[in-house]
């Protein structure tokens, strides 16, 4: 399959699937036609920037309504009518599902090649009768990748420079690595021993902290339990004090009792 001179790109949030084949030496077109919905103007602007920098001419086609299949199909048919006879390939990776369906129907009628970009395997999958996989031969540069998403990479970022003492130490280690083998081994052993002691101390400290926390928890539980018992004791109803009852005087119920009742008690 010969390299297509024109790529039809369905602009979406994902810039990489459009840029990967358009900048790959084996697939790079002379021109890219960007099918752009109203929501994707900023993404199209970013793609424009990267493609122009790479020497690819761009043309934008505005999509009136990305939710209307008929209008999408008409816009693509107009592109096909004005480019009859050109070598065209449709990149069906981007856009909405409705855009992809409309584009594929026009591609079939116009005889365009159709491909899909599998970013996970870095391959272009050609669809239709000549279905096959084609590995991408080049990765995106970081600058192109960031610009494709609307970001810029600042130039001339100052990198930290190592000090002279650092350079002298590196030079000594490199040039005298043989004679320093034993001391370096001892340093490594000391470092490992220090690390082991550190771990042991950390474990001891953690154990002491856990023990103190447990003691504190138990003391708090005991104090709360004591307070609870004291409160419940105060709230419990108290038993009334017993009332002393004096015995009633004995009364005589015989004959003498009756006489005493009639005549009263003598003084």
VODO-100271 format. One record per residue: x, y, z of N, C-alpha, C in turn. Coordinates in steps of 0.02 Angstrom, whole numbers, plus 50000, padded with zeros to 5 digits. Atoms other than C-alpha are relative to their C-alpha. Layout:
<pts>
XYZXYZXYZ ...
</pts>
This chain:
<pts>
500424994050000500005000050000500445006250000 499604993950004500715016949948499785004950054 500144995149948500825031150072499505005249975 500514995250019499285042450067500285007150004 499774993150001499585060650024499605004350049 500444996149956498135066650133499724995550054 500335003449944497545061250305499385004050020 500614996949973495755064850360500004998450075 499975000949928495815067550549499355002450033 500594998349961494295067550664500245002650068 499694996949941494835079750799499604998350063 500315001549935494485074450979500485002250055 499584998249943495215076651153500684996649996 499385003850003496555063751115500405001949937 499594997750056497935071251007500474994749975 499485004950019499165056751007499794995549942 500185004350056498165045050891500005003649933 499974996350063498095058950761500725001649980 499314997950014499925064050777500464994149984 499545005750009500735046850785500094998049927 499905001850070500385041750604500195006049956 499874994150041500455059550537500735002150002 499294998249994502245061650600500464994049991 499585005950012502845043850568500285000349929 499704999450067504075043750421499674995449948 500295004850048503235028550342499295001849981 500704998350013501495036450348499885007449991 500094992849998501775055250354499715002749934 500314997350061500605064250231500285007049984 499824993150017500895080550140499505004950029 500534995749974499245087250206499554996250047 500485003049954498035084050348499385004350000 500644996549997496195088750341499684998750068 500265000749932495515092050516499255001250000 500724999449993493665088750540499865002050072 500024996949934493255100050687499295001950020 500644997849973491685101750793500115006450040 499944993749964491315117550890500374999350065 499685001049935491945110151053500754998649994 499315002150009493625104850979500445005149965 499604994950034494265121450911500705000750031 499354999349966495645122651042500454994149984 499605005950017496215104851007500255000349928 499804999350069496245108450820500575005049993 499474995050000497325123850852500664996950022 499395003349975498565113250950500284995249948 499775004650053498635100050812500315003949942 499734995750053498895113750683500725001950014 499344997749981500405120050777500524994649990 499525005550005501255103150787500104997849928 499945002350069500875097950608500375005049956 499634994950038501485114450535500744999750016 499295000549980503095112850635500344994149967 499725006050032503335095450560499985000349924 500024999350073503035101950383499404997049967 500625002850029501275095150359499505005749993 500514994950012500015106950279499344997850032 500635001749968498345107950368499425004149970 500624996850020496565112150316499464998250050 500535001349952495115113950436499325000049966 500695000350024493325108950399499555000250062 500434999349942492035115050526499394995549993 500595004349999490665102750574499445003750036 500554996049973489015111550602499684996950061 500335003449944488245098550716500264992850003 499705006749995489225083350775499514994750022 500515004849978487605075250835499504998349944 500445001150057486765075450663500384995949947 499645004550046487305060550556499985002649928 500064997550069486655068150395500465005849986 499564994250010487595084550418500744997950000 499315002549999489195075150462500174996749934 499885003550064489035064350307500065005049942 499974995150053488715079450196500665003850001 499364996449995490265088550262500574995749973 499475004550024491345073350225499934998749925 500105000950072490555070750054500265006049961 499734994050033491015088650011500764999849996 499275000950002492815085050058500194995149945 499855005050051492795069549950499905002749930 500134997350066492045079149803500545004949977 499494995150020493375092849806500694996849994 499335003250002494805080249820499984993549961 500055006150041494305067349693500664998949963 499385001750034495825058349623500615000350045 499444999649954496935061949774500064993550041 499885005849957497715048149880499835001950072 500254997949935496755049450044499924994050046 500105005149949496755039350205499635003150058 500394997749943495485041350345500264997050064 499825002349932496115040450523499365000150041 500665000549968494545034150609500054999550076 499895000949928495305033950784499645005350041 500274994549960494695051150843499265001149989 500694998150009493035059950849499524996050042 500525003949966491385053650917499844993849959 500195006050036490645036950869499595001749939 500414998050057489385045650758500435002949944 499544997350050490775055150670500384994449964 499625005650028491745038950644499564996049951 500455003850044490225030150569499875003949935 500114996050060489865044550450500625000249956 499384999750039491685045650398500144993349965 499885006550032491805026950365499534998949941 500475000950056490245027150256500235004049939 499754995950055490975041350151500654997049972 499375003050022492695032850145499874994049955 500165005950041491905016950077499755002149931 500274997750064490975026549942500545003449957 499494996350037492485037249895500634996049986 499415004250012493745023049898500615002150042 499444998149956494795030250041500244993850038 499735005049953495945019050141499795002250071 500224998549931495425017950325500464996350048 499585003249950496535014650474499815002450070 500124998749929496425014250663500674999550037 499375000049964497855018250784499904996550067 500005003549936498145005850926500595002650040 499464996849961499135016351050500324995250049 499715004849953499385001451166500554995849969 499505004150034500364991551037500435003949952 499634995750047501045006450937499954997249929 500125002750067500254999650778499435003849966 500554997650041499165005950637499654993849972 500395005750024497764993750596499605002449939 500354998350062497194995150415499364995849996 500655003450002495344990850394499794998849927 500265001450067494374984150246500304993849970 499765005950036494934971650114500734998550014 499285001049988496784974250145500175000850074 499904999549928496654972350334500684997350021 499345002149976498354971550415500235004850054 499704995849947499414978650557500675002649975 499374996850020500834990750527500315003550060 499694996949942502034994950668500215007349985 499764993250006502385013350697500765000050009 499275000249999504225016750666500315005550043 499724994549962504415032250773499515002350054 500414997549945503795038550941499955007749996 500074992749998503155056150971500545003050044 499554996349957504415068451037499595003350056 500364997149943503975075651207499725006849982 500224993250019503855093151133499364999649959 500595000850043502605087451000499404997450040 500545003049961501605077151124499675005450043 500284994949956501395091651246499635005449960 500334994950041500985104251110499354997549970 500625002850027499685092451039499425000550049 500524999249949498745094351203499965007150026 500044992949982499005113151213500505002450050 499494998049952500515113451327500655001749963 499364998250029502225120851294500564998150049 499425001849961503935115351354500495005849998 499554994349998505015129751412500704998149979 499325001150023506695131051329500495003150050 499464997049960508325134551418499924999250074 500075001149928507885126951586500694998450029 499345000949970509425128251695500044993450037 499895006349966510095111551753500515000950055 499524999349945510975110051920500674997149981 499325002250016512855108651901500334997350063 499675002849941513865097452018500585004550021 499454996049974515125106052131500674996849984 499335002650013517015104052112500164994250046 499875005449952517095093452269499654993649979 500375005950024515775081852197500364996849941 499635002750057516755080152035500644996650021 499375003049975518375076752130499874993250032 500165006349969517535063152231499844994749948 500165004850053516825054852076500624997749963 499395001650036518505055651989500434995250042 499615004449956519365047652139499704993050002 500335006549997518085033752151500104996049935 499935003450065518235029851965500724997749989 499305001650014520135030351953500314995350050 499705004249948520485021352116499524994850027 500515004749979519065009152122500314993550026 499695006249978520264994352142500275000550070 499714999249934521195000952293499495001750053 500514998149952519595007052374499474994650010 500505005349995518684990452359499884997950072 500075002249930519034985152540499675005450043 500334994849960518625002152620499275000949982 500704999250021517035003552517499574994350027 500365005649971516534986052573499875001050074 500094998649929516814991052755499475005450011 500514994749995515785006852729499304997249988 500655003150013514374996452655499774995950060 500185004149942514444984552804499785004450058 500184995449947514414998952927499315003249987 500654997150017512955006752834499434995150013 500525005049989511974990452840499884998850075 500065001049928512354988253025499635005950033 500344994249974511795006053062499254999849983 500705000550020510195003052965499634994850042 500305005249960509864987053063499875002550071 500094997149933510134996153229499425005050001 500554995150004508965009853173499334996550000 500635003750002507604997153133499834997150069 500115002949934507844988653303499755005350049 500214994649956507705005353395499285002249984 500674998050019506155009853297499484995050025 500455005249975505364993153344499915000550076 500044999349928505794995753528499575006050020 500394993949986505095013353528499264998849987 500705001550016503505007253443499694995550053 500255004549949503334993353573499855003750065 500104996149939503545005453719499395004649993 500574995650012502305017553643499344996150004 500615004149999501035003553620499834998050072 500115001949931501274997953801499725005850041 500244994249964501045015553869499285001849980 500684998650023499505018153762499504995250030 500455004949971498755001953829499885001450074 500084998249930499095007254009499535006050008 500424994049998498305024153977499284998249986 500685002050018496795015953896499664996550058 500295003749944496535004154044499845004750058 500134995349945496695018354171499405004349985 500584996050019495435028654075499364996050007 500595004349994494225013954068499824999150073 500135000949929494415011054257499705006250031 500254993749973494135029454296499285001249978 500694999150026492595030254186499524995250034 500445004949968491895014254263499855002150072 500114997649932492155021354440499505005750003 500464994450002491265037354394499294997649985 500665002650019489835027554316499664996850061 500285003349941489605017154474499785005250051 500184994849952489625032854582499365003549981 500604996650024488315041354475499384995650008 500585004549995487185026254469499804998950073 500165000849929487325024454658499605006050026 500364994049979486755042454683499295000249972 500654999850033485315040154562499534994550025 500425005649977484685024054646499525002550054 500484997849948483085026754753500194997450068 499815001949932483425026654941499394996850035 500535003449963482425015155056499775004550058 500254995849944481295024755182500194997150068 499815002449933481835024055366499404996950034 500575003449966480765012155472499695004650053 500384995949952479415020855581499824995750061 500155003849939479285015255763499265000750017 500715000249983477515010355811499924997850072 500105001849929477025010655997499424995150005 500555004949993475974995856052499395003150032 500634997449972474164999756092499904997350071 500095002449930473724998756280499494994350002 500445005849995472944982556329499345001950034 500674998649971471094983356369499704993750027 500325005849969470114971956480499314999049969 500645001450033468664963756401499514996150043 500455003849956467934954956553499495004350037 500514996549961466644959956684500265006350032 499714994249967467834971756774500125005549949 499904994950053468204980456609499365003749987 500644996750014466394984156582499835004850057 500144995649943466214991356759500435006249997 499544994150005467735002456732499755004849947 500254995650052466945009056575499395003750021 500604996749979465345013156663500125005350054 499914995449943466005021756819500635004149994 499384996050007467675028456757500524997650049 499445001849957469345027256846500005004150062 499994996449936469445031657028500675003450008 499384996449986470725044957079500294997750066 
</pts>
